[in-house]
Amino acid sequence: MKWGYITGNGKPPFPLYLDINTHCHALLTGGSNSGKSYTLLNLVGNLLQSNPQIILTLCDFKNSEDFGFLKGYPNYYSGNGCYQGIMNYYESFCNARIQGENGVRHLLIVDEYPAMINYLTAKDKQDKTKKTGDILGAVAEILMLGRGIKYGVWIVTQRADASLFTNGARDNFMIVLGLGRMSKEQKSMLFSGEDVPEKVYRQGEGCLLADGNPLYEVTFPRISNIIDWKKHIKEILMQHYDK
């Protein structure tokens, strides 16, 4: 699938393609106004163009207008429902580990992951539950074992603190994308050991590091007709359920 356009070095932008079979786990980060939601819409559309048969689960914790068009799609979860969405995906992943993968690729996308973890942590203290541990454990296990059975996960976050990923699971992301203005601390955390350009990136621009590749500066173009883009995304996703 296409992961934006490589820029820099005085050359015209050209597309960056990465195979989801080898790069199924991705970490997308960026602060407010970095263009995370718009970039995610761009990526989901590109993903479905290249892999229309994929079973996608999208958890939108902030219940944003950006993904409200997916209401009615069975694997779309918003707000407090995101906990159940992740656990349903984890159950499917566990069944695949027992029965063996059946050739169908699955992907879990969790938007505003830290906000969900913070919310669940507070609820656990109040209700004496352990939902935070459930989510952290499930995501860590998928990151470590999902590639071989075609289960991937994309985590979208403002910061990629290691505390969000138990047992060093953060190291299992094959793609790390940092968008917009990044502090030196963020650059060091995301791209340790890499020579990150000293520049300020605008919305939809940033750096991408993928396994087996050098660090790239990338940009994501404007979607010319966002209404049609969203309509096409939902049509492809619903084809699994409209038969």
Disulfide bonds with the S-S distance in Angstrom:
none
